[in-house]
Structures are given as C-alpha cells and as structure tokens.
Amino acid sequence: MNDVQEISDNEKVVRILHRDWVVEGQLQINAFSLRPNETYISVNRPSVETFMADVSDFTSKHTDFLISDQPPSFRQASLIVGKVRSIDVKLGQEVAEVTVEVEPRDIN
C-alpha cells in the first residue's frame, strides 16, 4: 500500500492553462471543468523541485498550453489547497454534497 503524503492547506498549486481558457484576458470557467469520464483536475506543485522540468515536459508535448515558443512560456492559475478543499457547489439554492480532495500523485 502506498503512503499518501498529506498536502498542507497553505500550499499553493497551479493549473497550467490551455490558450483557449483565457479569452481577452479573462479566465474561462472551462479551465476548471471536468471532461467526460474525468474524475480529477490536474495541477502542479511549485514547491516540488521538479516543477519547471515537469511543466516544460508537459508543454513540449501539449503546445496548446504555450503562449510563446521562444522563449517557451505559459499561463497558470494559482490555487490555495485549503480554499480548494472548502469549495461549496450550489445547484440553484441547494448545496450539493461534493467532496474535494487534494492528493499528490506517485510520479510526475
């Protein structure tokens, strides 16, 4: 059984943004929407030593996440883990029972 490392509520994570997710300087809601059959949204941890190498590897394979090729650059949305864990989802006036978990992956 793998030991799951707890991530602090104070830690910042970032979502690397696809160029279509920012329109006229405005972040679009679909940047945080689950696609069909997805159960999680990928984020990166700037506190991890390999952060820049991981992002560089990802954007080299997924160039729609780059906003410039030379030098390679990307946009990111920063999220505080504790704020993500305390998200409330409302459907009209009803509060949906949704559990938001933040957990590290074993690799990358």
N, C-alpha and C positions, 0 to 999 in steps of 0.2 A: 504494500500500500504506500502511495506517495504521500509525503508530508506536504501539506499545503501551507505555504508561507502567508501569514496574515499581512495585509497591506494597511498601513495607518490611514485613519480618516483624514489626516492632514496632508497626505501625499497628493501631488498633482500628477495627473495622467493627461495625455494629449491624443486627440483624434487627428490623424493626417487627413487633410481634406482634398477630395476629388475636385478638379477645377469647376465642374458643373454645380457644386454645392455652394459656391459663392457667386451671387449674381449682383452686379452693380454694388459691390462692397458689402452686401447683406448675406449673412449665413442662412442657408435654406434649411427647413426642418428635415428634409430628406437626408441630411448629413448624419442624423441620428435615428433613422428609420431602419427597422429590420426588414430585410428582403425575405421573400417566401422561403420557408424552411430554415431560416437563420434563428439561432437561439441566443446569440450574443452579438455585441458590437465590439470590434477590435479597437484597442487603444494601445499606446506605447507609454512606457515609463521613463521620463527623462532622468530619473535618479539611477537608472541602470547603466553601468559602464558602457555597454554596447549600444546605447540608444542611437547615436548618429550612424553607426555602421548598419544597424538594423533598418533604420529609415532609408538610408542610401540604397541598401539592397532591395528593399521593397519598391522604392520609386524607380529604380532602374528597370524593374520588371513590370511596373504599372505606371507608365509615363503620363497617364491622365491625371496623376496626382502631383505632377510637377507644374510649377507656374513659369519656370525658366529652365532652359537646358544648360546654359553657360553663364555663370556657374549654376549647378543644379540647386534649385530652391523650391520650397513647398510651403503651404499654409497649414496651420494647425489650430485646433480649438482646444483650450485648456479646461480641464475639469478637476475639481477637488473631490477626492474619493468620498469623503463624508457627505458632501452635498448630493452625489450620485446615489449613495445608499439611502438617503432620506427622501427620494423623489416620491411624490404622490401623483397618481394617474387618475384624472377625473373623466368620467363619461357623462357629460351634462352636469347634473348636480350630484351624481353618485361617485363615490371614491372607489375605484377598482382595487381589488386585492392583488397587488403586484409585488413580488419580491425582487429587489435589485441586488445582485451580488457582484462584488469586485474581487476577482481572484487572479493570481498570476498563472500563466501557462508554464509548463515544464521547460519548454525551449523557446528561443527567439522572443 
